[in-house]
Amino acid sequence: MRRLAARGAAGDAGEVAAPAADSSDSAQGRSPSSWRLIDLCAIWDAGVYLPSAAWNGASSGVARRRLNEAERLSTVREAQLKRLEVTRPRVLGSRERGRVPRMARQPPPPWVHAAFLLCLLSLGGAIEIPMDLTQPPTITKQSVKDHIVDPRDNILIECEAKGNPAPSFHWTRNSRFFNIAKDPRVSMRRRSGTLVIDFRSGGRPEEYEGEYQCFARNKFGTALSNRIRLQVSKSPLWPKENLDPVVVQEGAPLTLQCNPPPGLPSPVIFWMSSSMEPITQDKRVSQGHNGDLYFSNVMLQDMQTDYSCNARFHFTHTIQQKNPFTLKVLTNHPYNDSSLRNHPDMYSARGVAERTPSFMYPQGTASSQMVLRGMDLLLECIASGVPTPDIAWYKKGGDLPSDKAKFENFNKALRITNVSEEDSGEYFCLASNKMGSIRHTISVRVKAAPYWLDEPKNLILAPGEDGRLVCRANGNPKPTVQWMVNGEPLQSAPPNPNREVAGDTIIFRDTQISSRAVYQCNTSNEHGYLLANAFVSVLDVPPRMLSPRNQLIRVILYNRTRLDCPFFGSPIPTLRWFKNGQGSNLDGGNYHVYENGSLEIKMIRKEDQGIYTCVATNILGKAENQVRLEVKDPTRIYRMPEDQVAKRGTTVQLECRVKHDPSLKLTVSWLKDDKPLYIGNRMKKEDDSLTIFGVAERDQGSYTCVASTELDQDLAKAYLTVLGRPDRPRDLELTDLAERSVRLTWIPGDDNNSPITDYVVQFEEDQFQPGVWHDHSKYPGSVNSAVLRLSPYVNYQFRVIAVNEVGSSHPSLPSERYRTSGAPPESNPGDVKGEGTRKNNMEITWTPMNATSAFGPNLRYIVKWRRRETREAWNNVTVWGSRYVVGQTPVYVPYEIRVQAENDFGKGPEPESVIGYSGEDLPSAPRRFRVRQPNLETINLEWDHPEHPNGIMIGYTLKYVAFNGTKVGKQIVENFSPNQTKFTVQRTDPVSRYRFTLSARTQVGSGEAVTEESPAPPNEAYTNNQADIATQGWFIGLMCAIALLVLILLIVCFIKRSRGGKYPVREKKDVPLGPEDPKEEDGSFDYSDEDNKPLQGSQTSLDGTIKQQESDDSLVDYGEGGEGQFNEDGSFIGQYTVKKDKEETEGNESSEATSPVNAIYSLA
């Protein structure tokens, strides 16, 4: 097992720290590529993928190159890859997202699985000889077998090799020696076999096409490259041609052939119109794999564009366009009515005969197809028929391989990827429509170019050892094996008694140094070939260590770790491991030593920390190396971010708290959807959390907290769900078209995590309000299809809006148009009114009918009117607008009005009459305006409605102002409702009078006004004094005493009168009686009817003076003839008049015999 001797790596999931003096790869004879592969083996840790270690040391390219080989061992670590998964709670209404890992550790990408498998393979991989030792050449880099180049660039044919001594190179072209020195355009790179053909000075690249092979040679042998077929890319022009219009009957099948020019590589074909608009493809019209455009049946609408085949060439990045085809479709229904496009029976509606399916490609009922192993199998069936057939695929005797099969081109093509032998058999496609079905069987044969079963590997032997080279390959047909040595057939090589050829194996016995050579194995069949180089090197080398000495490897607690000790020697040395200088070999229990010498520690513990020594020994000597192992605590996220649901605009915080080894530097970063998260202005990253402010829909996704050190990392993932408005519905389709209904179907958009509650269907018509969308109907969020009720003679177009709790979606793209047939109107315009704009007219208005109520073209209105409650004939006029003015009308007269709709299909129903009025005018004055003053605090106003309102009364306006002589107060304005006819004014000034002006109002304005004034107020001082004295107790007592005294005097008077006594009376007119006048001796007084004459109702006091008891301005003294005018309730309504003098007889008449005053004075 000598081939394992040179394999090794740094510690698994650890970090290697080597002294600077020993860190050079070249010093130890290691190539960088070998170290990269070594590091791949060190990044896999008990099923935990460590990206930082992987990207720092791993070569994903190496892993991918051997991925197929690694897949055979994919089950080795399957149990270690399983991780606990917790189902993330699903938000109501959100789409299915499956199960999301909630553990901190994420599974690695597939290439890391391959890396680990390659690590296992490295334990038995090819031998790596240090470059400071002599060795035959090895090809390290070469061009692909089919090498296509761009004619605009220089040609580069790669060939790189290594060996010691460094190899020299030469080439053959078409199996003949290619003399580079004779062609000035051709050169070879220094220390390389790569050919460079330069065309800067001219030349045609096509002259250098052919088959090239590189030979790398040193004194120990010759290595060969593959046979490289050089071809120059071609993009020929389309031939000029004039294409006649293609005439086809509607419903017939049609194939438009592309026939692109033969390019190298083959161009990409696509169809467009001559104006570079893509051709819409569906199950009726589609492009075949050969580039032709197939019409299962032609429709009249296919004439609306032309058809041009386009070829895009890869290397030149150019597009060539073929002259366009134009179609002329013969039809029985010459009008391309959009309403028939989605008709459930569209073909019969257009007079197209229905047909059973037939195959357009491939033709017939059976065909066969061959495919090579590892390639993609593409089966295609394109059928014609009316209606357009549906295609279904089956495999005879089994099911289609679900993991590799997928349908393309509207189910017309079946693709099976990475074909293997078990995919051979019979497949059939079934084309069916309502008229019948037909099927085509395709027999698939899987062939195989040669593929390796056991590729020969380099063989390193010590003198006298035995060995073998094995070259095993398979294919269909079975490939042949040819051995060569140093590029020459083995049969023509010098005989070697130590070598024996046994078919696909060469056996070496008792090898000597002279046996060194490079052997080639060429296995081939009709579909291809494989060529492998393997050298035989005979060396006698004591053990040597290939890794730096005294490495420091730091590993994580409880991980699986492998300590590698790369070494070389011939014969192959044996390797043993010791810990801390102990004498016992480490193997068994927690330790395992692989055949290549690597020491695996299955689970690292704290006590495993220490110094490990590896010792390599063969018969020529021994070598040793030491590795110091340090054990670190793992990095763990102990508080992980939680799944969250948030509305737009809110704030979200994701926690991530970490525990780690304090001797290691911790870095916390975040990923969004497994990509590095850009921390913008709306985000704030802290050591233990991530805060997102103003959450937006684009913030939705998975957030991964990555806590990493230089040795390990831990991950925790949470999902942020953002509730947003739903996406717009799509793919609107009209079906079940009828005269007054249609079925609208749509595909719901994403609800963006908030369930759709409603769908709003809107429509637009292009006659009355083009471009304006109106709500048609509303449906629950659980439906995606609805039957819409339609109105006659409307060219409908529909769209749908989805609604959820967050808001409304953008409207969907509009559907196709559908026009309904016309009919007479079924209704009349609403809101009919008749109102005057002037006093001698009446304007009739109405709300015009919209597109859904017009029911036909040329919508108009028949307007009728006549005076109400008259039997006069109706006046009528036809109007196309929404108003009509009737002139020369009386003021505010009621009219009966009717407005009837009419279109070209007939009249609407007979309308009902509406009462309208002609124009208004100013009203007359209010009647019987009355002012009353029941007391000194208030004034009551009353009035009656005007005799001629001349319109609709809207109210009354009262203006009043207080005045006192020449003084006038501020005018006050009051507005009353039309029903109010009373008002009370609260006096603020008891002395002033008030002037009132009242007018009625209509919409035209205020009419004639009426003016009244309030009565003049009485002497307020006297009245108040009288009221105050009358309530006093002493005054009441005094009055009682006076009454008693008067009674006594009357009694005395009557007694004297009865005795016949007489009393002299002084009768002197016009002589006032004053206090200075002397009394008569007999005690009598003189009276005067002048100024000092007592007023009516007054009496003389006991001391002879006259006391005024009542107001000088008694109500009895007002009015004409001394009599006041009163209403029934006693209120005074007359004007104040000047008080007239009493008649002289009224003031002078007195009776001495009957006067109580004279009697009192007589007693005195």
Disulfide bonds with the S-S distance in Angstrom:
Cys159-Cys214 2.04
Cys258-Cys309 1.88
Cys381-Cys429 1.90
Cys471-Cys521 1.61
Cys565-Cys614 1.99
Cys656-Cys705 1.83
